[in-house]
Amino acid sequence: MSETPIAEMSFEEAMRALEAIVTELDSGKVELEASIRLYERGAALKAHCEAKLKAAEEKVAAITFDAEGAPKGAEPFKAE
């Protein structure tokens, strides 16, 4: 298991690390203390991925259209 600091991971790196943790935990071959450490790192990776997704959503621009239906520009993404 990589011990790369989570804050330094890209979304893709964090997802791969999270998938590896899930696979390892699902194997049933991990001792209790190691399972707890893996679970804690998995929870932190999940939170990191959620934060990265939220940041990406905020960067998405919605195209606006004029009365004739032609694109007239973009405005910041607004989550509903």
mmCIF file as gemmi writes it, N, C-alpha and C atoms, coordinates in Angstrom:
data_model
loop_
_atom_site.group_PDB
_atom_site.id
_atom_site.type_symbol
_atom_site.label_atom_id
_atom_site.label_alt_id
_atom_site.label_comp_id
_atom_site.label_asym_id
_atom_site.label_entity_id
_atom_site.label_seq_id
_atom_site.pdbx_PDB_ins_code
_atom_site.Cartn_x
_atom_site.Cartn_y
_atom_site.Cartn_z
_atom_site.occupancy
_atom_site.B_iso_or_equiv
_atom_site.pdbx_formal_charge
_atom_site.auth_seq_id
_atom_site.auth_asym_id
_atom_site.pdbx_PDB_model_num
ATOM 1 N N . MET Axp A 1 ? 0.857 -1.18 0 1 0 ? 1 A 1
ATOM 2 C CA . MET Axp A 1 ? 0 0 0 1 0 ? 1 A 1
ATOM 3 C C . MET Axp A 1 ? 0.897 1.235 0 1 0 ? 1 A 1
ATOM 4 N N . SER Axp A 2 ? 0.582 2.173 -0.863 1 0 ? 2 A 1
ATOM 5 C CA . SER Axp A 2 ? 1.321 3.424 -0.954 1 0 ? 2 A 1
ATOM 6 C C . SER Axp A 2 ? 1.008 4.304 0.24 1 0 ? 2 A 1
ATOM 7 N N . GLU Axp A 3 ? 2.043 4.917 0.759 1 0 ? 3 A 1
ATOM 8 C CA . GLU Axp A 3 ? 1.843 5.848 1.875 1 0 ? 3 A 1
ATOM 9 C C . GLU Axp A 3 ? 2.014 7.281 1.408 1 0 ? 3 A 1
ATOM 10 N N . THR Axp A 4 ? 1.78 7.537 0.127 1 0 ? 4 A 1
ATOM 11 C CA . THR Axp A 4 ? 1.829 8.891 -0.398 1 0 ? 4 A 1
ATOM 12 C C . THR Axp A 4 ? 0.839 9.745 0.377 1 0 ? 4 A 1
ATOM 13 N N . PRO Axp A 5 ? 1.251 10.94 0.813 1 0 ? 5 A 1
ATOM 14 C CA . PRO Axp A 5 ? 0.292 11.81 1.499 1 0 ? 5 A 1
ATOM 15 C C . PRO Axp A 5 ? -0.928 12.057 0.614 1 0 ? 5 A 1
ATOM 16 N N . ILE Axp A 6 ? -2.087 11.881 1.187 1 0 ? 6 A 1
ATOM 17 C CA . ILE Axp A 6 ? -3.331 11.983 0.431 1 0 ? 6 A 1
ATOM 18 C C . ILE Axp A 6 ? -3.492 13.362 -0.198 1 0 ? 6 A 1
ATOM 19 N N . ALA Axp A 7 ? -3.107 14.398 0.509 1 0 ? 7 A 1
ATOM 20 C CA . ALA Axp A 7 ? -3.26 15.756 -0.011 1 0 ? 7 A 1
ATOM 21 C C . ALA Axp A 7 ? -2.466 15.976 -1.299 1 0 ? 7 A 1
ATOM 22 N N . GLU Axp A 8 ? -1.435 15.161 -1.53 1 0 ? 8 A 1
ATOM 23 C CA . GLU Axp A 8 ? -0.607 15.298 -2.732 1 0 ? 8 A 1
ATOM 24 C C . GLU Axp A 8 ? -1.131 14.473 -3.905 1 0 ? 8 A 1
ATOM 25 N N . MET Axp A 9 ? -2.159 13.668 -3.677 1 0 ? 9 A 1
ATOM 26 C CA . MET Axp A 9 ? -2.674 12.782 -4.723 1 0 ? 9 A 1
ATOM 27 C C . MET Axp A 9 ? -3.643 13.487 -5.653 1 0 ? 9 A 1
ATOM 28 N N . SER Axp A 10 ? -3.578 13.086 -6.924 1 0 ? 10 A 1
ATOM 29 C CA . SER Axp A 10 ? -4.602 13.526 -7.868 1 0 ? 10 A 1
ATOM 30 C C . SER Axp A 10 ? -5.857 12.706 -7.581 1 0 ? 10 A 1
ATOM 31 N N . PHE Axp A 11 ? -6.956 13.099 -8.202 1 0 ? 11 A 1
ATOM 32 C CA . PHE Axp A 11 ? -8.198 12.344 -8.05 1 0 ? 11 A 1
ATOM 33 C C . PHE Axp A 11 ? -7.992 10.892 -8.485 1 0 ? 11 A 1
ATOM 34 N N . GLU Axp A 12 ? -7.347 10.707 -9.639 1 0 ? 12 A 1
ATOM 35 C CA . GLU Axp A 12 ? -7.153 9.369 -10.185 1 0 ? 12 A 1
ATOM 36 C C . GLU Axp A 12 ? -6.268 8.511 -9.275 1 0 ? 12 A 1
ATOM 37 N N . GLU Axp A 13 ? -5.211 9.09 -8.743 1 0 ? 13 A 1
ATOM 38 C CA . GLU Axp A 13 ? -4.34 8.355 -7.831 1 0 ? 13 A 1
ATOM 39 C C . GLU Axp A 13 ? -5.101 7.941 -6.575 1 0 ? 13 A 1
ATOM 40 N N . ALA Axp A 14 ? -5.884 8.854 -6.048 1 0 ? 14 A 1
ATOM 41 C CA . ALA Axp A 14 ? -6.655 8.563 -4.842 1 0 ? 14 A 1
ATOM 42 C C . ALA Axp A 14 ? -7.692 7.476 -5.097 1 0 ? 14 A 1
ATOM 43 N N . MET Axp A 15 ? -8.333 7.506 -6.258 1 0 ? 15 A 1
ATOM 44 C CA . MET Axp A 15 ? -9.318 6.471 -6.586 1 0 ? 15 A 1
ATOM 45 C C . MET Axp A 15 ? -8.646 5.105 -6.705 1 0 ? 15 A 1
ATOM 46 N N . ARG Axp A 16 ? -7.484 5.055 -7.354 1 0 ? 16 A 1
ATOM 47 C CA . ARG Axp A 16 ? -6.77 3.778 -7.472 1 0 ? 16 A 1
ATOM 48 C C . ARG Axp A 16 ? -6.38 3.257 -6.086 1 0 ? 16 A 1
ATOM 49 N N . ALA Axp A 17 ? -5.901 4.137 -5.217 1 0 ? 17 A 1
ATOM 50 C CA . ALA Axp A 17 ? -5.524 3.729 -3.861 1 0 ? 17 A 1
ATOM 51 C C . ALA Axp A 17 ? -6.749 3.245 -3.093 1 0 ? 17 A 1
ATOM 52 N N . LEU Axp A 18 ? -7.869 3.935 -3.249 1 0 ? 18 A 1
ATOM 53 C CA . LEU Axp A 18 ? -9.103 3.529 -2.576 1 0 ? 18 A 1
ATOM 54 C C . LEU Axp A 18 ? -9.574 2.165 -3.085 1 0 ? 18 A 1
ATOM 55 N N . GLU Axp A 19 ? -9.524 1.953 -4.389 1 0 ? 19 A 1
ATOM 56 C CA . GLU Axp A 19 ? -9.903 0.658 -4.957 1 0 ? 19 A 1
ATOM 57 C C . GLU Axp A 19 ? -9.002 -0.461 -4.437 1 0 ? 19 A 1
ATOM 58 N N . ALA Axp A 20 ? -7.708 -0.184 -4.29 1 0 ? 20 A 1
ATOM 59 C CA . ALA Axp A 20 ? -6.779 -1.192 -3.769 1 0 ? 20 A 1
ATOM 60 C C . ALA Axp A 20 ? -7.119 -1.537 -2.319 1 0 ? 20 A 1
ATOM 61 N N . ILE Axp A 21 ? -7.488 -0.534 -1.545 1 0 ? 21 A 1
ATOM 62 C CA . ILE Axp A 21 ? -7.872 -0.766 -0.152 1 0 ? 21 A 1
ATOM 63 C C . ILE Axp A 21 ? -9.134 -1.615 -0.083 1 0 ? 21 A 1
ATOM 64 N N . VAL Axp A 22 ? -10.119 -1.288 -0.887 1 0 ? 22 A 1
ATOM 65 C CA . VAL Axp A 22 ? -11.369 -2.053 -0.886 1 0 ? 22 A 1
ATOM 66 C C . VAL Axp A 22 ? -11.085 -3.503 -1.258 1 0 ? 22 A 1
ATOM 67 N N . THR Axp A 23 ? -10.263 -3.717 -2.271 1 0 ? 23 A 1
ATOM 68 C CA . THR Axp A 23 ? -9.917 -5.081 -2.694 1 0 ? 23 A 1
ATOM 69 C C . THR Axp A 23 ? -9.219 -5.828 -1.562 1 0 ? 23 A 1
ATOM 70 N N . GLU Axp A 24 ? -8.29 -5.148 -0.907 1 0 ? 24 A 1
ATOM 71 C CA . GLU Axp A 24 ? -7.555 -5.786 0.187 1 0 ? 24 A 1
ATOM 72 C C . GLU Axp A 24 ? -8.478 -6.126 1.354 1 0 ? 24 A 1
ATOM 73 N N . LEU Axp A 25 ? -9.353 -5.197 1.712 1 0 ? 25 A 1
ATOM 74 C CA . LEU Axp A 25 ? -10.289 -5.468 2.804 1 0 ? 25 A 1
ATOM 75 C C . LEU Axp A 25 ? -11.27 -6.578 2.437 1 0 ? 25 A 1
ATOM 76 N N . ASP Axp A 26 ? -11.704 -6.605 1.197 1 0 ? 26 A 1
ATOM 77 C CA . ASP Axp A 26 ? -12.643 -7.637 0.741 1 0 ? 26 A 1
ATOM 78 C C . ASP Axp A 26 ? -12.024 -9.033 0.725 1 0 ? 26 A 1
ATOM 79 N N . SER Axp A 27 ? -10.711 -9.088 0.663 1 0 ? 27 A 1
ATOM 80 C CA . SER Axp A 27 ? -10.043 -10.395 0.613 1 0 ? 27 A 1
ATOM 81 C C . SER Axp A 27 ? -10.241 -11.181 1.904 1 0 ? 27 A 1
ATOM 82 N N . GLY Axp A 28 ? -10.469 -10.478 3.004 1 0 ? 28 A 1
ATOM 83 C CA . GLY Axp A 28 ? -10.656 -11.144 4.286 1 0 ? 28 A 1
ATOM 84 C C . GLY Axp A 28 ? -9.37 -11.668 4.888 1 0 ? 28 A 1
ATOM 85 N N . LYS Axp A 29 ? -8.236 -11.297 4.323 1 0 ? 29 A 1
ATOM 86 C CA . LYS Axp A 29 ? -6.945 -11.807 4.781 1 0 ? 29 A 1
ATOM 87 C C . LYS Axp A 29 ? -6.146 -10.765 5.556 1 0 ? 29 A 1
ATOM 88 N N . VAL Axp A 30 ? -6.796 -9.694 5.963 1 0 ? 30 A 1
ATOM 89 C CA . VAL Axp A 30 ? -6.109 -8.611 6.657 1 0 ? 30 A 1
ATOM 90 C C . VAL Axp A 30 ? -6.44 -8.699 8.146 1 0 ? 30 A 1
ATOM 91 N N . GLU Axp A 31 ? -5.399 -8.612 8.966 1 0 ? 31 A 1
ATOM 92 C CA . GLU Axp A 31 ? -5.611 -8.66 10.415 1 0 ? 31 A 1
ATOM 93 C C . GLU Axp A 31 ? -6.359 -7.414 10.875 1 0 ? 31 A 1
ATOM 94 N N . LEU Axp A 32 ? -6.945 -7.514 12.058 1 0 ? 32 A 1
ATOM 95 C CA . LEU Axp A 32 ? -7.821 -6.466 12.578 1 0 ? 32 A 1
ATOM 96 C C . LEU Axp A 32 ? -7.147 -5.094 12.615 1 0 ? 32 A 1
ATOM 97 N N . GLU Axp A 33 ? -5.972 -4.994 13.216 1 0 ? 33 A 1
ATOM 98 C CA . GLU Axp A 33 ? -5.304 -3.687 13.322 1 0 ? 33 A 1
ATOM 99 C C . GLU Axp A 33 ? -4.992 -3.103 11.948 1 0 ? 33 A 1
ATOM 100 N N . ALA Axp A 34 ? -4.546 -3.941 11.038 1 0 ? 34 A 1
ATOM 101 C CA . ALA Axp A 34 ? -4.268 -3.478 9.676 1 0 ? 34 A 1
ATOM 102 C C . ALA Axp A 34 ? -5.564 -3.066 8.983 1 0 ? 34 A 1
ATOM 103 N N . SER Axp A 35 ? -6.646 -3.783 9.244 1 0 ? 35 A 1
ATOM 104 C CA . SER Axp A 35 ? -7.948 -3.438 8.667 1 0 ? 35 A 1
ATOM 105 C C . SER Axp A 35 ? -8.4 -2.064 9.13 1 0 ? 35 A 1
ATOM 106 N N . ILE Axp A 36 ? -8.186 -1.778 10.398 1 0 ? 36 A 1
ATOM 107 C CA . ILE Axp A 36 ? -8.574 -0.466 10.939 1 0 ? 36 A 1
ATOM 108 C C . ILE Axp A 36 ? -7.773 0.632 10.265 1 0 ? 36 A 1
ATOM 109 N N . ARG Axp A 37 ? -6.453 0.44 10.119 1 0 ? 37 A 1
ATOM 110 C CA . ARG Axp A 37 ? -5.617 1.447 9.447 1 0 ? 37 A 1
ATOM 111 C C . ARG Axp A 37 ? -6.052 1.633 7.994 1 0 ? 37 A 1
ATOM 112 N N . LEU Axp A 38 ? -6.336 0.522 7.31 1 0 ? 38 A 1
ATOM 113 C CA . LEU Axp A 38 ? -6.787 0.61 5.92 1 0 ? 38 A 1
ATOM 114 C C . LEU Axp A 38 ? -8.117 1.34 5.818 1 0 ? 38 A 1
ATOM 115 N N . TYR Axp A 39 ? -9.028 1.029 6.716 1 0 ? 39 A 1
ATOM 116 C CA . TYR Axp A 39 ? -10.339 1.678 6.705 1 0 ? 39 A 1
ATOM 117 C C . TYR Axp A 39 ? -10.189 3.183 6.915 1 0 ? 39 A 1
ATOM 118 N N . GLU Axp A 40 ? -9.347 3.58 7.858 1 0 ? 40 A 1
ATOM 119 C CA . GLU Axp A 40 ? -9.141 5.012 8.128 1 0 ? 40 A 1
ATOM 120 C C . GLU Axp A 40 ? -8.543 5.715 6.917 1 0 ? 40 A 1
ATOM 121 N N . ARG Axp A 41 ? -7.56 5.075 6.276 1 0 ? 41 A 1
ATOM 122 C CA . ARG Axp A 41 ? -6.969 5.684 5.077 1 0 ? 41 A 1
ATOM 123 C C . ARG Axp A 41 ? -8.009 5.728 3.956 1 0 ? 41 A 1
ATOM 124 N N . GLY Axp A 42 ? -8.812 4.685 3.836 1 0 ? 42 A 1
ATOM 125 C CA . GLY Axp A 42 ? -9.868 4.672 2.827 1 0 ? 42 A 1
ATOM 126 C C . GLY Axp A 42 ? -10.869 5.798 3.031 1 0 ? 42 A 1
ATOM 127 N N . ALA Axp A 43 ? -11.236 6.052 4.286 1 0 ? 43 A 1
ATOM 128 C CA . ALA Axp A 43 ? -12.175 7.145 4.579 1 0 ? 43 A 1
ATOM 129 C C . ALA Axp A 43 ? -11.563 8.486 4.196 1 0 ? 43 A 1
ATOM 130 N N . ALA Axp A 44 ? -10.268 8.655 4.473 1 0 ? 44 A 1
ATOM 131 C CA . ALA Axp A 44 ? -9.591 9.907 4.111 1 0 ? 44 A 1
ATOM 132 C C . ALA Axp A 44 ? -9.491 10.039 2.59 1 0 ? 44 A 1
ATOM 133 N N . LEU Axp A 45 ? -9.221 8.937 1.895 1 0 ? 45 A 1
ATOM 134 C CA . LEU Axp A 45 ? -9.164 8.973 0.43 1 0 ? 45 A 1
ATOM 135 C C . LEU Axp A 45 ? -10.523 9.328 -0.16 1 0 ? 45 A 1
ATOM 136 N N . LYS Axp A 46 ? -11.585 8.776 0.396 1 0 ? 46 A 1
ATOM 137 C CA . LYS Axp A 46 ? -12.94 9.068 -0.075 1 0 ? 46 A 1
ATOM 138 C C . LYS Axp A 46 ? -13.245 10.562 0.085 1 0 ? 46 A 1
ATOM 139 N N . ALA Axp A 47 ? -12.895 11.117 1.234 1 0 ? 47 A 1
ATOM 140 C CA . ALA Axp A 47 ? -13.127 12.548 1.475 1 0 ? 47 A 1
ATOM 141 C C . ALA Axp A 47 ? -12.317 13.393 0.498 1 0 ? 47 A 1
ATOM 142 N N . HIS Axp A 48 ? -11.091 12.978 0.222 1 0 ? 48 A 1
ATOM 143 C CA . HIS Axp A 48 ? -10.235 13.698 -0.721 1 0 ? 48 A 1
ATOM 144 C C . HIS Axp A 48 ? -10.849 13.681 -2.12 1 0 ? 48 A 1
ATOM 145 N N . CYS Axp A 49 ? -11.337 12.507 -2.546 1 0 ? 49 A 1
ATOM 146 C CA . CYS Axp A 49 ? -11.967 12.396 -3.865 1 0 ? 49 A 1
ATOM 147 C C . CYS Axp A 49 ? -13.218 13.265 -3.954 1 0 ? 49 A 1
ATOM 148 N N . GLU Axp A 50 ? -14.022 13.264 -2.911 1 0 ? 50 A 1
ATOM 149 C CA . GLU Axp A 50 ? -15.228 14.098 -2.894 1 0 ? 50 A 1
ATOM 150 C C . GLU Axp A 50 ? -14.87 15.575 -3.005 1 0 ? 50 A 1
ATOM 151 N N . ALA Axp A 51 ? -13.819 16.003 -2.311 1 0 ? 51 A 1
ATOM 152 C CA . ALA Axp A 51 ? -13.391 17.404 -2.374 1 0 ? 51 A 1
ATOM 153 C C . ALA Axp A 51 ? -12.895 17.755 -3.779 1 0 ? 51 A 1
ATOM 154 N N . LYS Axp A 52 ? -12.142 16.83 -4.392 1 0 ? 52 A 1
ATOM 155 C CA . LYS Axp A 52 ? -11.661 17.07 -5.761 1 0 ? 52 A 1
ATOM 156 C C . LYS Axp A 52 ? -12.83 17.186 -6.736 1 0 ? 52 A 1
ATOM 157 N N . LEU Axp A 53 ? -13.844 16.331 -6.586 1 0 ? 53 A 1
ATOM 158 C CA . LEU Axp A 53 ? -15.018 16.397 -7.459 1 0 ? 53 A 1
ATOM 159 C C . LEU Axp A 53 ? -15.778 17.7 -7.273 1 0 ? 53 A 1
ATOM 160 N N . LYS Axp A 54 ? -15.927 18.127 -6.031 1 0 ? 54 A 1
ATOM 161 C CA . LYS Axp A 54 ? -16.628 19.382 -5.754 1 0 ? 54 A 1
ATOM 162 C C . LYS Axp A 54 ? -15.89 20.557 -6.394 1 0 ? 54 A 1
ATOM 163 N N . ALA Axp A 55 ? -14.573 20.559 -6.276 1 0 ? 55 A 1
ATOM 164 C CA . ALA Axp A 55 ? -13.774 21.627 -6.882 1 0 ? 55 A 1
ATOM 165 C C . ALA Axp A 55 ? -13.93 21.62 -8.404 1 0 ? 55 A 1
ATOM 166 N N . ALA Axp A 56 ? -13.978 20.431 -8.99 1 0 ? 56 A 1
ATOM 167 C CA . ALA Axp A 56 ? -14.152 20.333 -10.443 1 0 ? 56 A 1
ATOM 168 C C . ALA Axp A 56 ? -15.525 20.839 -10.86 1 0 ? 56 A 1
ATOM 169 N N . GLU Axp A 57 ? -16.559 20.493 -10.092 1 0 ? 57 A 1
ATOM 170 C CA . GLU Axp A 57 ? -17.914 20.953 -10.403 1 0 ? 57 A 1
ATOM 171 C C . GLU Axp A 57 ? -17.987 22.472 -10.41 1 0 ? 57 A 1
ATOM 172 N N . GLU Axp A 58 ? -17.276 23.094 -9.483 1 0 ? 58 A 1
ATOM 173 C CA . GLU Axp A 58 ? -17.314 24.549 -9.384 1 0 ? 58 A 1
ATOM 174 C C . GLU Axp A 58 ? -16.655 25.226 -10.575 1 0 ? 58 A 1
ATOM 175 N N . LYS Axp A 59 ? -15.8 24.487 -11.282 1 0 ? 59 A 1
ATOM 176 C CA . LYS Axp A 59 ? -15.119 25.05 -12.447 1 0 ? 59 A 1
ATOM 177 C C . LYS Axp A 59 ? -15.91 24.883 -13.737 1 0 ? 59 A 1
ATOM 178 N N . VAL Axp A 60 ? -16.913 24.029 -13.698 1 0 ? 60 A 1
ATOM 179 C CA . VAL Axp A 60 ? -17.702 23.767 -14.901 1 0 ? 60 A 1
ATOM 180 C C . VAL Axp A 60 ? -18.519 25.016 -15.232 1 0 ? 60 A 1
ATOM 181 N N . ALA Axp A 61 ? -18.51 25.382 -16.483 1 0 ? 61 A 1
ATOM 182 C CA . ALA Axp A 61 ? -19.278 26.555 -16.911 1 0 ? 61 A 1
ATOM 183 C C . ALA Axp A 61 ? -20.518 26.11 -17.672 1 0 ? 61 A 1
ATOM 184 N N . ALA Axp A 62 ? -21.615 26.784 -17.41 1 0 ? 62 A 1
ATOM 185 C CA . ALA Axp A 62 ? -22.855 26.52 -18.128 1 0 ? 62 A 1
ATOM 186 C C . ALA Axp A 62 ? -22.948 27.497 -19.299 1 0 ? 62 A 1
ATOM 187 N N . ILE Axp A 63 ? -23.151 26.981 -20.47 1 0 ? 63 A 1
ATOM 188 C CA . ILE Axp A 63 ? -23.272 27.853 -21.648 1 0 ? 63 A 1
ATOM 189 C C . ILE Axp A 63 ? -24.65 28.509 -21.623 1 0 ? 63 A 1
ATOM 190 N N . THR Axp A 64 ? -24.66 29.814 -21.834 1 0 ? 64 A 1
ATOM 191 C CA . THR Axp A 64 ? -25.927 30.547 -21.896 1 0 ? 64 A 1
ATOM 192 C C . THR Axp A 64 ? -26.268 30.826 -23.355 1 0 ? 64 A 1
ATOM 193 N N . PHE Axp A 65 ? -27.558 30.939 -23.621 1 0 ? 65 A 1
ATOM 194 C CA . PHE Axp A 65 ? -28.029 31.15 -24.988 1 0 ? 65 A 1
ATOM 195 C C . PHE Axp A 65 ? -28.848 32.431 -25.061 1 0 ? 65 A 1
ATOM 196 N N . ASP Axp A 66 ? -28.81 33.054 -26.235 1 0 ? 66 A 1
ATOM 197 C CA . ASP Axp A 66 ? -29.625 34.252 -26.441 1 0 ? 66 A 1
ATOM 198 C C . ASP Axp A 66 ? -31.025 33.836 -26.883 1 0 ? 66 A 1
ATOM 199 N N . ALA Axp A 67 ? -31.873 34.801 -27.2 1 0 ? 67 A 1
ATOM 200 C CA . ALA Axp A 67 ? -33.264 34.541 -27.562 1 0 ? 67 A 1
ATOM 201 C C . ALA Axp A 67 ? -33.39 33.667 -28.814 1 0 ? 67 A 1
ATOM 202 N N . GLU Axp A 68 ? -32.403 33.714 -29.699 1 0 ? 68 A 1
ATOM 203 C CA . GLU Axp A 68 ? -32.447 32.914 -30.92 1 0 ? 68 A 1
ATOM 204 C C . GLU Axp A 68 ? -31.853 31.521 -30.726 1 0 ? 68 A 1
ATOM 205 N N . GLY Axp A 69 ? -31.367 31.23 -29.544 1 0 ? 69 A 1
ATOM 206 C CA . GLY Axp A 69 ? -30.793 29.917 -29.257 1 0 ? 69 A 1
ATOM 207 C C . GLY Axp A 69 ? -29.318 29.802 -29.555 1 0 ? 69 A 1
ATOM 208 N N . ALA Axp A 70 ? -28.679 30.907 -29.903 1 0 ? 70 A 1
ATOM 209 C CA . ALA Axp A 70 ? -27.248 30.876 -30.187 1 0 ? 70 A 1
ATOM 210 C C . ALA Axp A 70 ? -26.466 31.055 -28.876 1 0 ? 70 A 1
ATOM 211 N N . PRO Axp A 71 ? -25.334 30.366 -28.738 1 0 ? 71 A 1
ATOM 212 C CA . PRO Axp A 71 ? -24.531 30.539 -27.517 1 0 ? 71 A 1
ATOM 213 C C . PRO Axp A 71 ? -24.08 31.983 -27.399 1 0 ? 71 A 1
ATOM 214 N N . LYS Axp A 72 ? -24.205 32.543 -26.2 1 0 ? 72 A 1
ATOM 215 C CA . LYS Axp A 72 ? -23.779 33.937 -26.01 1 0 ? 72 A 1
ATOM 216 C C . LYS Axp A 72 ? -22.683 34.07 -24.96 1 0 ? 72 A 1
ATOM 217 N N . GLY Axp A 73 ? -22.323 33.013 -24.299 1 0 ? 73 A 1
ATOM 218 C CA . GLY Axp A 73 ? -21.256 33.087 -23.311 1 0 ? 73 A 1
ATOM 219 C C . GLY Axp A 73 ? -21.371 31.971 -22.298 1 0 ? 73 A 1
ATOM 220 N N . ALA Axp A 74 ? -20.668 32.129 -21.211 1 0 ? 74 A 1
ATOM 221 C CA . ALA Axp A 74 ? -20.67 31.112 -20.167 1 0 ? 74 A 1
ATOM 222 C C . ALA Axp A 74 ? -20.82 31.798 -18.822 1 0 ? 74 A 1
ATOM 223 N N . GLU Axp A 75 ? -21.37 31.064 -17.892 1 0 ? 75 A 1
ATOM 224 C CA . GLU Axp A 75 ? -21.474 31.566 -16.537 1 0 ? 75 A 1
ATOM 225 C C . GLU Axp A 75 ? -21.038 30.449 -15.591 1 0 ? 75 A 1
ATOM 226 N N . PRO Axp A 76 ? -20.62 30.78 -14.386 1 0 ? 76 A 1
ATOM 227 C CA . PRO Axp A 76 ? -20.172 29.745 -13.455 1 0 ? 76 A 1
ATOM 228 C C . PRO Axp A 76 ? -21.245 28.715 -13.186 1 0 ? 76 A 1
ATOM 229 N N . PHE Axp A 77 ? -20.814 27.483 -12.955 1 0 ? 77 A 1
ATOM 230 C CA . PHE Axp A 77 ? -21.719 26.396 -12.611 1 0 ? 77 A 1
ATOM 231 C C . PHE Axp A 77 ? -22.392 26.694 -11.302 1 0 ? 77 A 1
ATOM 232 N N . LYS Axp A 78 ? -23.702 26.456 -11.236 1 0 ? 78 A 1
ATOM 233 C CA . LYS Axp A 78 ? -24.474 26.663 -10.011 1 0 ? 78 A 1
ATOM 234 C C . LYS Axp A 78 ? -25.108 25.34 -9.629 1 0 ? 78 A 1
ATOM 235 N N . ALA Axp A 79 ? -24.652 24.769 -8.536 1 0 ? 79 A 1
ATOM 236 C CA . ALA Axp A 79 ? -25.245 23.506 -8.054 1 0 ? 79 A 1
ATOM 237 C C . ALA Axp A 79 ? -26.617 23.796 -7.48 1 0 ? 79 A 1
ATOM 238 N N . GLU Axp A 80 ? -27.537 22.898 -7.748 1 0 ? 80 A 1
ATOM 239 C CA . GLU Axp A 80 ? -28.909 23.101 -7.248 1 0 ? 80 A 1
ATOM 240 C C . GLU Axp A 80 ? -29.164 22.25 -6.05 1 0 ? 80 A 1
